[in-house]
Amino acid sequence: MFGVLADPVRRKLLESLRSRPRSTVELAGMFELGRPAVSEHLAVLRNAGLVREEPRGRHRFYHLEAARLAEVSEWLHPFEHYWKQRLEALSDLLDEEDGT
């Protein structure tokens, strides 16, 4: 899953699907990539269960499947405490340096 989400094009595709389903043509228009390249990224997202495809006539529309992202969030949740502590320690250190 993290390999799928590591690609910036795929992350932007997911972000663009947050508001509503979009066609392959519309999604491809958001990038300087050809439609076949965008279709390949969409296939990776579909195979990972992050989007679903809906055929409508000659077009394909993609919908965000947020449940899979929730699974990732649940897995990452225990690490939030660790990073929060680390960021607070960094903030304290920077405050100390500003005071000297």
GUNUVO-643460 format. One record per residue: residue number from 1; x, y, z of N, C-alpha, C in turn. Coordinates in steps of 0.05 Angstrom, whole numbers, plus 5000, padded with zeros to 4 digits. Atoms other than C-alpha are relative to their C-alpha. Layout:
SITE  num   n.X   n.Y   n.Z  ca.X  ca.Y  ca.Z   c.X   c.Y   c.Z
SITE  NUM     X     Y     Z     X     Y     Z     X     Y     Z
...
//
This chain:
SITE  num   n.X   n.Y   n.Z  ca.X  ca.Y  ca.Z   c.X   c.Y   c.Z
SITE    1  5016  4976  5000  5000  5000  5000  5017  5025  5000
SITE    2  4984  4976  4998  5055  5049  5018  5015  5005  4973
SITE    3  4988  4997  5026  5089  5035  4951  4981  5014  4980
SITE    4  5020  4988  5017  5024  5054  4916  4997  5030  5007
SITE    5  5003  4972  4991  5017  5118  4957  5025  5017  4997
SITE    6  4975  4985  5002  5090  5137  4948  5001  5017  4975
SITE    7  4998  4985  5026  5079  5161  4877  4983  5025  5001
SITE    8  5014  4974  4999  5061  5235  4873  4976  5002  4981
SITE    9  5022  4999  5019  5017  5225  4812  4975  4986  5011
SITE   10  5022  5015  4988  4975  5173  4847  4988  5015  5024
SITE   11  5011  4984  4978  4969  5217  4909  4982  5022  4989
SITE   12  5016  4978  5011  4944  5274  4866  4974  4990  4988
SITE   13  5025  5012  5010  4894  5228  4832  4981  4995  5023
SITE   14  5018  5004  4977  4867  5208  4900  4989  5026  5010
SITE   15  5010  4974  4990  4863  5280  4922  4978  5011  4982
SITE   16  5020  4989  5018  4825  5299  4860  4973  4985  5001
SITE   17  5025  5016  4998  4774  5244  4872  4986  5004  5027
SITE   18  5013  4996  4974  4758  5268  4943  4974  5015  4997
SITE   19  5024  4984  5002  4706  5318  4919  4978  4986  4984
SITE   20  5020  5013  5017  4671  5275  4866  5014  4980  4981
SITE   21  4989  5018  5020  4680  5219  4816  5008  5016  4975
SITE   22  4990  4986  5024  4718  5239  4753  5006  4979  4978
SITE   23  4994  5017  5023  4728  5210  4684  5030  4998  4995
SITE   24  4972  5003  5007  4794  5185  4658  5009  5024  4984
SITE   25  4993  4977  5016  4794  5242  4608  5005  5024  5018
SITE   26  4998  4977  4982  4783  5294  4662  5026  4997  5018
SITE   27  4976  5004  4983  4837  5263  4707  5026  5003  4983
SITE   28  4976  4997  5017  4887  5259  4649  5006  5029  4994
SITE   29  4996  4972  5005  4876  5333  4636  5013  5015  5023
SITE   30  4987  4987  4977  4905  5349  4705  5030  4996  5000
SITE   31  4972  5007  5000  4973  5322  4686  5013  5006  4973
SITE   32  4985  4998  5025  5027  5331  4634  5007  4973  4990
SITE   33  4996  5027  5009  5022  5257  4622  4979  4993  4980
SITE   34  5020  5009  5019  4986  5221  4567  4979  4983  5014
SITE   35  5022  5015  4988  4920  5186  4580  5009  4971  5006
SITE   36  4992  5028  4992  4953  5116  4577  5016  4999  5026
SITE   37  4984  5000  4975  5002  5135  4633  4982  5005  5024
SITE   38  5019  4996  4978  4945  5162  4676  4983  4975  5004
SITE   39  5016  5025  4998  4905  5099  4661  5016  4979  5015
SITE   40  4983  5020  4986  4964  5057  4686  5000  5006  5030
SITE   41  5000  4992  4971  4966  5097  4752  4972  4993  5012
SITE   42  5027  5007  4990  4890  5088  4759  4997  4970  5003
SITE   43  5001  5029  4997  4898  5013  4748  5014  4991  5025
SITE   44  4986  5007  4976  4949  5010  4804  4983  5007  5025
SITE   45  5018  4992  4978  4901  5048  4850  4976  4982  5002
SITE   46  5022  5019  5000  4844  5003  4829  5008  4973  5011
SITE   47  4991  5026  4990  4884  4940  4842  5006  5001  5030
SITE   48  4995  4997  4972  4902  4967  4911  4974  5005  5016
SITE   49  5026  4996  4987  4828  4978  4926  4995  5029  5009
SITE   50  5002  4972  4993  4836  5054  4931  4980  5015  4983
SITE   51  5020  4988  5018  4790  5071  4873  4984  4977  4988
SITE   52  5015  5019  5015  4734  5036  4837  4992  5013  4974
SITE   53  5006  4991  5027  4717  5042  4764  4971  4996  4994
SITE   54  5028  5002  5008  4648  5056  4737  4997  5006  4970
SITE   55  5003  4994  5029  4636  5049  4662  4973  5015  4996
SITE   56  5024  4984  5008  4587  5101  4634  5002  5005  4971
SITE   57  4998  4997  5029  4578  5093  4560  5029  4994  4991
SITE   58  4973  5003  5010  4646  5103  4527  5021  5009  5020
SITE   59  4981  4989  4981  4677  5134  4589  5001  4983  5025
SITE   60  4997  5013  4974  4703  5107  4655  5003  5021  5021
SITE   61  4999  4982  4978  4691  5144  4719  5013  4986  5024
SITE   62  4987  5011  4977  4733  5134  4781  4990  5013  5025
SITE   63  5010  4992  4974  4708  5138  4853  5022  4993  5021
SITE   64  4982  5005  4978  4751  5143  4915  4988  4979  5018
SITE   65  5008  5021  4980  4747  5082  4961  5016  5006  5026
SITE   66  4986  4990  4976  4766  5115  5027  5004  4979  5021
SITE   67  4997  5020  4979  4759  5052  5069  5028  4989  5001
SITE   68  4973  5010  5001  4827  5028  5046  5019  5020  5013
SITE   69  4984  4979  4987  4857  5095  5067  4997  5000  5030
SITE   70  5005  5002  4971  4825  5087  5135  5016  4978  5012
SITE   71  4983  5022  4990  4862  5021  5143  5029  5010  5004
SITE   72  4973  4989  4998  4928  5058  5130  5001  5019  5024
SITE   73  5001  4981  4977  4908  5112  5179  5000  4986  5027
SITE   74  5001  5016  4975  4892  5061  5233  5027  4988  5006
SITE   75  4974  5012  4996  4959  5028  5223  5020  5022  5009
SITE   76  4981  4978  4993  4996  5096  5227  4993  5013  5027
SITE   77  5009  4986  4976  4956  5121  5287  5019  4996  5024
SITE   78  4982  5003  4977  5002  5090  5340  5026  5016  4998
SITE   79  4975  4986  5003  5061  5126  5310  4997  5030  5003
SITE   80  5005  4971  4996  5028  5195  5317  5011  5010  5026
SITE   81  4991  4992  4974  5045  5197  5390  5031  5003  5000
SITE   82  4970  4998  5003  5119  5183  5374  5008  5026  4986
SITE   83  4992  4976  5015  5123  5238  5322  4992  5026  5015
SITE   84  5008  4976  4984  5084  5287  5366  5021  5006  5021
SITE   85  4979  4996  4979  5135  5276  5422  5025  5011  4987
SITE   86  4975  4991  5014  5193  5285  5373  4998  5029  4992
SITE   87  5003  4972  5009  5165  5349  5345  4999  5019  5023
SITE   88  5001  4983  4976  5151  5377  5414  5029  5004  5011
SITE   89  4973  4998  4991  5223  5361  5434  5016  5019  4982
SITE   90  4986  4982  5019  5249  5396  5371  4991  5029  5005
SITE   91  5010  4973  4995  5204  5456  5386  5013  5012  5026
SITE   92  4987  4991  4975  5232  5460  5457  5029  5007  4996
SITE   93  4972  4995  5006  5303  5456  5431  5003  5027  4985
SITE   94  4999  4975  5016  5290  5512  5381  4994  5024  5017
SITE   95  5007  4978  4982  5258  5555  5435  5024  5006  5018
SITE   96  4976  4996  4983  5320  5545  5479  5021  5015  4984
SITE   97  4979  4987  5016  5366  5566  5422  4992  5029  4994
SITE   98  5009  4973  5004  5324  5628  5409  5004  5017  5024
SITE   99  4997  4986  4975  5330  5647  5482  5029  5006  5007
SITE  100  4972  4996  4993  5406  5645  5483  5013  5023  4984
//
